[in-house]
Amino acid sequence: MISKEICERVLQRAVSTGADYAELFAENTLNHSINMISDKVDSVNDAVIAGASIRLYKGLRSVMASTVDTTEAGLLRCAERAAEALGQGDAQISITLHERLFGDIHPVKIVPRSAPNASKLDILKEGYFAAREYSDTIKQVTGTFLDVDHNILIATSEGLYAQDRQIRTRLMIEAVAEKDGETQTGSCNPGRRMGLEMFEHEVNARETGIRAAEQAVIMAGADYCPAGVMPVAIGNGFGGVIFHEACGHSLEASSVAYGTSEFAGKLGQQVAGPKVTAVDDGTIPNAWGSINIDDEGTPAQKNILIENGILKSYMIDKFNGRRMGMKSTGNARRQSYSYTTTSRMTNTYIANGPDNNDDIIASIEYGLFAKYMGGGSVNPVTGEFNFAVNEGYIIRNGKICEPVRGASLVGRGSEVIKNIDMVGTDLEMGQGMCGASSGSIPTNVGQPLIRVSSITVGGR
């Protein structure tokens, strides 16, 4: 996108007032989507995001400026603005860039932007009409086929010059069912860091639509969940959102570095049940949240966050690593060039444990089976969270019984993770978009079936 020679001149201008680190981040991204509603195509959208940012450090001070003008003149002006904002001083760094190739562990066979819209629409229609025709109680279906072609360039005063291309594809189906005048929604939204070949082996479009409709129909016929403190079994896949929200954000350096996280200063301490091992791994081939390099140019890696309940690591970007006196773990991410990079998750999950899944359900005399989780929120300072349960069932005498709706899980991350006392063997991933200070980014969440011995369930 931008030559090495231009990057060198821009970075040299950026450090002219005494910065001890400079970074140029440029991107060119194509977001493409096809949307269906009311049994027809509602819209076809293309959006191009192109621009660059200059970020400077001087000790624990950070300055960033961005521009849509990626000509050499435009980049030099952007570098000057950043340098002026940093303050007065003299250049201490002489910059020479060396191109580095990190390789690509996420092969793409069918690049979406080169495929005809008709091929994408066929996939979308298959999922859409599978949901639409599932039951007479399905009153509305919406569907989206999304593909993203995200190209980035990173050049730094440390001599790095590197590029990466990130292609992601996703199918999203949402169905609304009505029964006795009340409506409930179900959804299924699989995605991968792949092209259209995702639908050859990884994802079945028809099954995606059926799963969304099935969830809506089940919940439309359900009574409200009773409230109270009880044991809860949380299903695999997107059930991992509970760790992502309740604990993952509190393990990011953006809160740990300032001592505001409930896990700050607890490395080496027992913070979870002994069966809990939690991982953030950006190196899983073709996974939704995977990267080759992060948005500071650090190679992706597998980070063991918690091992057998012991806190082992945080997720760290370069700037917050300065404050912590620790190296980057390859977790610096941003939505686009206009956001400031910070520490974020990639593919974060609770690893398989020792317990048989049937034994987990059988161990609960009365409680809730949260089969599919919905969205949630957390305060990373206190760890307090709440999550919606998209599909839940009452457990009685060790058996999964009637479905219940309107359930939510409420608690504090540092407490709930200690109450995970059984961990199953059916690890699966679920795809989502995570929003934080550096924007919305693709992340995987995951876990096997787990049991939380005691948690507050919101309901009626």
C-alpha positions in Angstrom: 0.0 0.0 0.0 2.8 2.4 1.0 6.4 1.9 -0.1 9.1 1.2 2.5 11.0 4.3 1.5 8.0 6.6 2.1 7.3 4.9 5.4 10.9 5.6 6.5 10.6 9.3 5.7 7.3 9.6 7.4 8.4 7.8 10.6 11.6 10.0 10.7 9.4 13.1 10.5 7.2 11.6 13.3 10.1 11.2 15.8 11.5 14.7 15.1 10.4 16.0 18.4 11.9 13.3 20.6 9.5 10.3 20.4 11.2 7.1 21.5 8.8 5.0 19.4 6.8 5.6 16.2 4.3 3.5 14.3 2.6 3.9 11.0 -0.5 1.8 10.5 -2.3 1.8 7.1 -5.3 -0.1 5.9 -7.5 -0.7 2.9 -10.6 -2.7 3.8 -13.6 -3.8 1.8 -16.8 -4.7 3.7 -19.4 -6.4 1.6 -22.9 -7.5 2.7 -26.1 -8.9 1.2 -29.3 -8.5 3.3 -32.6 -10.3 3.0 -35.9 -9.6 4.7 -39.6 -10.3 3.7 -38.4 -13.1 1.3 -36.4 -10.8 -0.9 -33.1 -9.0 -1.1 -33.3 -5.8 0.8 -29.9 -4.4 0.1 -26.4 -5.0 -1.2 -23.7 -2.9 0.5 -20.1 -2.2 -0.2 -18.0 0.0 2.1 -14.3 0.9 1.7 -12.3 2.0 4.7 -8.9 3.4 3.7 -6.5 5.6 5.7 -3.5 5.6 8.0 -2.5 6.7 11.5 0.7 7.7 13.1 1.2 6.8 16.8 4.1 8.1 19.0 5.3 7.1 22.4 7.6 9.0 24.7 7.9 7.1 28.0 4.3 6.6 29.1 2.9 9.4 26.9 1.1 8.4 23.7 -0.1 10.5 20.8 -2.0 9.4 17.7 -3.1 11.3 14.5 -4.9 9.8 11.5 -5.6 10.8 7.9 -7.4 9.6 4.8 -4.7 11.1 2.6 -2.2 8.3 2.2 0.0 10.2 -0.3 3.5 11.0 0.9 2.6 14.6 1.5 -0.5 13.6 3.4 1.3 11.2 5.6 4.1 13.7 6.3 1.5 16.3 7.4 -0.1 13.7 9.7 3.3 12.8 11.2 4.0 16.5 11.8 0.7 16.9 13.7 1.5 14.0 15.9 5.1 15.2 16.5 3.8 18.7 17.4 1.2 17.2 19.8 3.9 15.2 21.6 5.9 18.3 22.4 9.3 19.8 21.9 12.6 17.9 21.5 15.1 16.6 19.1 15.1 13.3 17.1 16.9 10.5 18.9 16.2 7.7 16.5 17.5 7.0 13.0 15.0 4.8 11.2 15.8 2.0 8.6 13.0 -0.4 7.8 13.4 -4.1 6.9 10.5 -6.0 5.4 9.4 -9.1 7.3 7.2 -11.8 6.0 5.3 -13.6 8.8 3.6 -16.2 6.6 -0.1 -17.0 6.5 -1.6 -19.9 8.5 -5.1 -19.0 7.3 -5.4 -20.2 3.6 -8.3 -18.9 1.5 -9.4 -21.0 -1.5 -12.3 -18.8 -2.8 -11.7 -15.1 -2.2 -15.1 -13.5 -1.6 -14.4 -10.3 -3.4 -13.6 -12.2 -6.6 -16.8 -14.4 -6.4 -20.1 -13.3 -8.0 -22.8 -12.0 -5.8 -25.1 -14.7 -7.2 -22.9 -17.4 -5.4 -23.2 -15.5 -2.1 -26.9 -15.0 -2.5 -27.5 -18.7 -3.1 -25.9 -19.4 0.2 -27.9 -16.7 2.0 -31.2 -17.9 0.4 -30.5 -21.5 1.5 -30.2 -20.4 5.1 -32.9 -17.8 5.0 -35.6 -20.1 3.5 -34.6 -23.0 5.8 -35.6 -20.8 8.7 -38.6 -19.4 6.9 -40.1 -22.8 6.2 -39.2 -24.4 9.5 -42.6 -23.8 11.2 -45.9 -21.9 10.7 -45.0 -20.0 13.9 -42.1 -18.3 12.2 -43.3 -14.8 11.3 -40.2 -13.1 10.2 -36.6 -14.0 9.1 -33.7 -11.7 8.4 -30.5 -12.9 6.9 -27.1 -11.4 6.1 -24.1 -12.7 4.1 -21.0 -10.7 5.1 -17.5 -10.8 3.8 -14.5 -8.6 4.8 -11.2 -8.2 3.0 -9.0 -6.3 5.5 -5.5 -5.3 4.3 -3.0 -3.7 6.8 0.5 -2.4 6.7 2.6 -1.7 9.8 5.9 0.1 9.9 7.7 1.0 13.2 10.7 2.9 14.4 12.0 -0.5 15.5 12.7 -1.3 11.9 9.6 -3.4 11.1 7.8 -3.2 7.8 5.1 -5.8 7.4 1.8 -6.4 5.7 -1.1 -8.8 6.3 -4.4 -9.7 4.6 -7.3 -10.8 6.7 -10.4 -12.3 4.9 -13.4 -13.3 6.9 -16.8 -14.6 5.9 -20.0 -14.9 8.0 -23.6 -16.0 7.6 -26.2 -14.5 10.0 -29.8 -15.7 10.3 -32.3 -14.4 12.7 -35.9 -15.8 13.0 -38.9 -14.5 15.0 -41.6 -17.0 16.2 -45.0 -16.0 17.5 -47.2 -18.0 19.9 -50.3 -16.8 21.7 -49.5 -13.2 20.7 -45.9 -13.2 22.1 -42.8 -13.3 20.0 -39.3 -14.7 20.6 -36.2 -14.5 18.5 -33.6 -17.1 17.6 -30.3 -16.6 15.8 -27.3 -18.5 14.4 -24.3 -16.6 13.1 -21.3 -18.8 12.1 -18.2 -17.2 10.7 -14.6 -18.1 9.9 -11.3 -16.5 8.7 -12.0 -18.2 5.4 -13.5 -17.5 2.0 -16.6 -19.1 0.4 -15.0 -22.6 0.9 -16.3 -22.2 4.5 -19.6 -23.5 3.2 -18.1 -26.7 1.7 -17.0 -28.3 4.9 -17.2 -26.0 7.9 -20.7 -24.5 7.8 -24.0 -25.8 6.4 -26.2 -22.9 5.4 -29.5 -24.9 5.7 -28.6 -26.1 9.2 -27.7 -22.5 10.2 -31.3 -21.4 9.3 -32.9 -24.3 11.0 -30.9 -23.7 14.2 -32.1 -20.1 14.3 -35.7 -21.0 13.7 -35.7 -23.9 16.1 -34.4 -21.7 18.9 -37.2 -19.1 18.3 -39.9 -21.7 18.2 -38.7 -23.4 21.4 -38.5 -20.1 23.3 -41.9 -18.9 22.0 -43.6 -21.8 23.7 -41.6 -21.5 27.0 -42.7 -20.2 30.4 -40.6 -17.6 32.2 -37.6 -18.7 34.1 -37.8 -18.6 37.9 -35.3 -16.4 39.6 -32.9 -17.3 42.3 -29.5 -18.6 43.2 -28.9 -22.0 41.8 -26.4 -24.3 40.0 -26.2 -23.7 36.2 -24.8 -25.8 33.4 -23.7 -23.6 30.6 -23.5 -25.1 27.1 -20.5 -25.2 24.9 -19.6 -22.8 22.0 -21.0 -19.4 22.5 -21.5 -20.2 26.2 -17.8 -19.1 26.4 -19.1 -15.5 26.3 -19.4 -15.8 30.0 -15.6 -16.1 30.4 -15.0 -13.6 27.7 -17.1 -10.9 29.4 -16.8 -11.9 33.1 -13.0 -12.5 33.1 -11.4 -11.9 29.7 -11.8 -8.1 29.7 -10.4 -8.0 33.2 -7.3 -9.9 31.9 -6.5 -7.3 29.2 -3.6 -4.9 29.9 -5.9 -1.9 29.2 -7.3 -2.4 32.7 -4.5 -4.5 34.4 -1.8 -1.9 33.7 -3.7 0.8 35.7 -4.5 -1.5 38.6 -8.2 -1.2 37.9 -8.8 -4.9 37.1 -9.9 -7.3 39.8 -7.1 -9.6 38.5 -4.3 -7.0 38.7 -1.3 -8.2 40.8 -2.6 -11.8 41.0 -0.1 -13.6 38.7 0.7 -17.0 40.2 -2.4 -17.0 42.5 -5.4 -19.3 42.5 -8.2 -17.3 40.8 -10.4 -20.1 39.4 -11.5 -23.6 40.1 -8.8 -26.2 39.7 -10.5 -27.7 36.6 -10.4 -24.4 34.8 -7.7 -23.7 32.1 -8.4 -20.6 30.0 -6.5 -19.7 26.8 -6.4 -16.9 24.3 -5.0 -18.2 21.0 -4.7 -16.1 17.9 -2.9 -18.9 16.0 -5.8 -21.3 15.4 -5.9 -21.8 11.6 -8.9 -20.1 9.9 -10.6 -19.3 13.2 -12.8 -16.2 13.3 -10.7 -14.3 15.8 -7.3 -15.4 14.5 -4.5 -13.2 13.2 -1.0 -13.7 11.7 0.2 -10.5 13.4 -1.5 -8.1 15.7 -2.1 -4.4 14.8 1.3 -3.5 16.2 3.1 -6.1 14.1 3.7 -8.6 16.9 3.2 -12.2 15.8 0.1 -14.0 17.1 0.6 -16.5 19.8 -1.1 -18.9 22.2 -1.3 -17.4 25.7 -2.3 -19.6 28.6 -4.2 -17.2 30.8 -5.2 -19.5 33.6 -3.8 -23.0 34.1 -5.6 -25.4 36.5 -7.0 -22.3 38.2 -3.7 -20.5 38.5 -3.4 -17.1 36.9 -0.5 -17.3 34.4 -0.6 -14.4 32.0 -2.4 -11.3 30.8 -3.2 -10.1 27.3 -0.8 -7.2 26.6 -0.2 -4.6 23.9 3.1 -2.6 23.6 2.0 0.6 25.3 0.4 -0.9 28.3 3.3 -3.4 28.5 5.5 -0.4 29.1 3.6 0.5 32.2 3.6 -3.2 33.3 7.2 -3.9 32.5 6.1 -6.8 30.3 6.3 -7.7 26.7 3.5 -7.7 24.2 1.6 -11.0 23.9 0.3 -10.3 20.3 -3.0 -8.9 21.5 -2.9 -5.4 20.2 -6.0 -4.9 18.0 -8.2 -2.1 16.6 -11.3 -1.8 14.4 -9.6 0.5 11.9 -6.8 3.0 11.4 -9.0 5.7 13.2 -9.0 3.9 16.5 -6.1 3.7 19.0 -4.8 0.2 19.4 -5.1 -1.5 22.8 -5.0 -5.0 24.3 -7.9 -7.2 23.0 -8.9 -10.9 22.8 -8.6 -13.1 19.8 -9.9 -16.7 20.3 -10.5 -17.0 24.0 -11.8 -20.2 25.5 -12.0 -22.6 28.5 -10.2 -25.8 27.5 -11.6 -29.3 27.8 -11.8 -30.7 31.3 -12.0 -34.1 33.0 -15.8 -34.4 33.4 -18.3 -36.4 31.4 -21.0 -34.2 30.0 -23.8 -36.5 31.2 -22.4 -36.4 34.7 -22.5 -32.6 34.7 -26.3 -32.6 34.0 -26.9 -35.5 36.4 -25.1 -33.7 39.2 -27.8 -30.9 39.3 -30.8 -31.7 41.4 -32.5 -28.4 40.5 -31.0 -25.6 38.4 -30.8 -24.2 34.9 -29.3 -25.5 31.7 -28.2 -22.4 29.7 -27.9 -24.1 26.3 -27.2 -21.0 24.2 -26.0 -17.7 25.7 -26.8 -14.3 24.3 -25.0 -11.0 24.6 -23.8 -9.4 27.9 -21.8 -6.7 29.5 -19.2 -6.3 32.2 -17.5 -3.6 34.3 -13.8 -4.7 34.0 -13.0 -2.7 37.2 -15.5 -4.6 39.4 -16.0 -7.7 37.3 -19.8 -7.4 37.6 -21.6 -8.8 34.6 -25.0 -9.8 33.3 -25.8 -12.1 30.3 -29.0 -13.0 28.5 -29.7 -16.7 28.1 -31.1 -17.2 24.6 -32.2 -20.8 25.1 -32.6 -22.3 28.6 -34.1 -25.3 30.3 -34.9 -26.3 33.9 -32.9 -29.2 35.2 -34.8 -31.4 37.7 -33.3 -34.5 39.4 -30.4 -34.6 36.9 -32.7 -34.4 33.8 -33.1 -31.6 31.3 -36.8 -30.7 31.4 -39.0 -27.8 30.1 -37.6 -24.8 28.3 -37.7 -21.4 30.0 -37.3 -17.9 28.6 -36.3 -14.5 30.0 -33.3 -16.0 32.0 -30.2 -14.0 32.7 -27.0 -14.8 34.6 -25.8 -12.1 37.0 -22.6 -12.1 39.1 -19.0 -11.1 39.4 -16.2 -12.6 37.3 -13.8 -13.3 40.1 -16.5 -15.2 42.0 -18.2 -17.1 39.2 -14.9 -18.5 37.8 -14.1 -19.9 41.3 -17.5 -21.6 41.2 -16.8 -23.5 38.0 -16.4 -27.0 39.5 -17.1 -29.3 36.6 -15.7 -28.9 33.0 -16.8 -31.2 30.2 -15.1 -32.5 27.0 -17.0 -31.0 24.0 -15.1 -27.8 23.4 -16.6 -25.7 20.6 -16.2 -22.1 19.4 -18.8 -19.4 18.8 -18.3 -16.2 16.8 -18.9 -12.6 17.9 -18.0 -9.0 17.6 -16.4 -7.5 20.7 -16.7 -3.8 21.3 -14.3 -1.8 23.5 -12.1 1.3 23.4 -10.4 0.3 20.1 -13.7 -0.4 18.4 -15.5 -3.5 17.3 -13.3 -6.5 16.4 -14.0 -10.2 15.5 -13.4 -12.6 18.4 -14.1 -16.2 19.1 -15.4 -17.4 22.4 -15.6 -21.0 23.4 -15.8 -23.7 26.1 -17.1 -27.2 26.7 -20.2 -27.8 28.8 -19.4 -26.4 32.3 -21.1 -26.3 35.7 -21.2 -23.2 37.9 -22.0 -24.5 41.4 -23.9 -21.3 42.4 -24.9 -18.2 40.4 -27.7 -15.7 40.5 -30.3 -16.4 37.8 -32.5 -13.5 36.8 -36.1 -14.3 35.8 -39.6 -14.1 37.2 
